[in-house]
């Protein structure tokens, strides 16, 4: 007697399951749908007395209303360098809060340089603070990025920027005379810039040939006398150093000059406070476009150089060759923080220049255009004495053997002038470099 088998019903995905990435080609893997935590209610910044827009006031240390004088302290917990650090795990990244936590925040996107800046929905801006382009447009701010957990509030009042910038612009004789009257004085925009901080322990094992000097006596047959000379004896050595690096800063923005940013550092991370949306009231914030993994690779490269320096310092001689190092990283942790910077980008003769002021310390650095006619005329004046002296001395030397001493002096003067000219040229190039 033949039995008829009942066909199995088609398989269906169980409730609350979703497809996830599979490491095996042709195999689909399903996992439970992770429950999404309820988003915090966004914070609005309206004056409770008159209803006008409020902003974070540097002098008051809290949110203030410019219309009726209402003030309230920003109660961000001061944490300093004890601010919590996160491990490099998918779980910690997944649990991190996202977005800015403020209502109605818009994003100013520049079509020229690609930078994005989180601004309030009533902010009026027609130029990009990063490249001075007017090809900008407003759109809804993205809410899928990690939310910063700590920041350093602005300490330097906006009113100080004009004086500091004017003093800085007026320094240096080889810049255009009209630079001090540039519109950059009124273009500074307070922006919270994104940074990643990294902490880790490095155990570095090194191996190298190390040379040690010694003096030996030898007989010189040509002069028929005994002389002394220094020789280097080479031998293989190895060692181990341990390096602890704390709060290594890596910029989270690709639109900021790292060279200029380095000049306005350091920031005192002892002023870190827990992130509150209140600190962003009336200010701009730049979301990171360099993700955590990319920043960590950059940070590791710099930290590895620190470990390399420590290994060289561990070697008891300056003569080293065939150096190798193996660096093991342990106890890695990170933070995402915002740091205060006043940024201005301005155009001078169709070229864009950036200037930054540290919003915590007031340190200023940036690019300044160069009046190259001043540079070339000064270089010509430096080289002229040596060249003219040589032109005068050479015919005298050929005519009757006269002028030998003046020719030597001319070459010396020319060499000194060339050294100063090269130094001046490099300084001018560095002034314009980003």
Secondary structure, 3 states (H helix, E strand, C coil): CCCCCCCCCCCCCCCCEEEECCCCCCCCEEEECCCCCCCCCCECCECCCCCCECEEECCCCEEECCCCCCEEECCCCECHHHCCCEECCHHHHHHCCECCCECCEEEEEECCCCCEEEEECCCCCCCCCCCCCCCEEEEECCCCCECCCEECCCCCCCCHHHHHHHHHHHCCCCCCHHHHHCHHHHCCEEEEEEEEEEEEEEEEEEEEEEEEEEEEEEEECCCCEEEEEEEEEEEEEEEEEEEEEEEEEEECCCCCCHHHHHHCCCCCHHHCEECCHHHHCCCEECCCCCCHHHHHHHHHHHHHHHHHHHHHHHCCCCEEEEEEEEEEEEEEEEEEEEEEEEEEEEEECCEEEEEEEECCCCCEEECCCCCHHHHHHHHHHHHHHHHHHHHHHHHHHHHHCCCHHHHHHHHHHHHHHHHHHHHHHHHHHHHHCC
